[in-house]
Amino acid sequence: MKFKNLSKEQILISVNRLTRFKNTKEKYLRVFSDILIECLIEPKFKKSDILNMDYGEITQIAEEIINTGLFEINCKIKPNYDINHIIKNYENSIYYNDNETQKFLNNKINFNAVIDLIAKDSSINLLWLKCLIENYTMHDLKFLREAYVLKYPIEKVILAEGITEEILLPEFSKYLGKDFNKNGVQIIAAGGKNQVVKMYYKLINEIKLPIYILLDKDAEENINQIKPKLRKTDKIHTVTCGEFEDLLPKSLIIKTINKHFENFLTVSETDLISDLPTAKVLSELFRLKGLHEFKKADFAKLVRDNINEPSDISEEIKNIINELNN
């Protein structure tokens, strides 16, 4: 077998993708396939060839390429696979993995050597891996998660419609003393209520974790699609007053706008009085005031930076956080 060596950056990207919160079979097959296609000189495989190969063979080739790459860039190679067992047990604790997928998880990638490549500003899953390597004799993964605020191991999933929830819910929860990263909470923005249904159908066939589904008030049809498949561990919460943005206190919205645009304008509560949804009111306000286009994600990030007092969190948001933790 002849192959090109992986670079430091390629190894780090591969390990990053292998340790993300994503279906085990999907991520391992994709990462290992990419390595074989990119690096192998002889034999040469097409993607279709790899899909028909035994997963054990794919794993053996990929781990040799990765480990050789680690050796060539002078990482400290340690013949210890405790971390591999921890990762395997973790993946099996949250995903429904078949016997073929176990072949991916039985790899002998030298994760210990990867520690030299993980910087302090790396993604949280890589920091979790680094923590595991440094504390491999410590088997209380929840203790490590809480002590180092690492999110992994993940214990529950929030499935929401949009980006606003994804950005703001962790911050609201953190202010209330329930840090998502300390408590192992993963939030997923599906991209709309119809996508929430599709994502839920997919997740219940993949993960063993409880799922908290957060939907806008107008999602009655979607809720009826979910209910027949709703597991006992899962819960649906419907926003009572419209969309998630409608749960934001007007005082928080005003504070956010006035602080960010303090050199251009100020707004008051009268500017927000309307029967329309908050997002539409803000979009029109931005247009009338000559501001840049209103974008939910950008505005949510501004709001996030201004959550600093109890009145910034509405009662329903508090209820959502309490439900999540119960």
Secondary structure, 3 states (H helix, E strand, C coil): CEECCCCHHHHHHHHHHHCCCCCHHHHHHHHHHHHHHHHEEECCCCHHHHHCCCHHHHHHHHHHHHHHHHHHCCCCCCCCCHHHHHHHHHHHHHECCCHHHHHHHCCCCCHHHHHHHCCCCCCHHHHHHHHHHHCCCCCCHHHHHHHHCCCCCCCEEEEECCHHHHHHHHHHHHHCCCCHHHHCEEEEECCCHHHHHHHHHHHCCCECCCEEEEECCCCHHHHHHHHHHCCCCCEEEECCCCCHHHHCCHHHHHHHHHHHCCCCCCCCHHHHCCCCCHHHHHHHHHHHCCCCCCCHHHHHHHHHCCCCCHHHCCHHHHHHHHHHHC
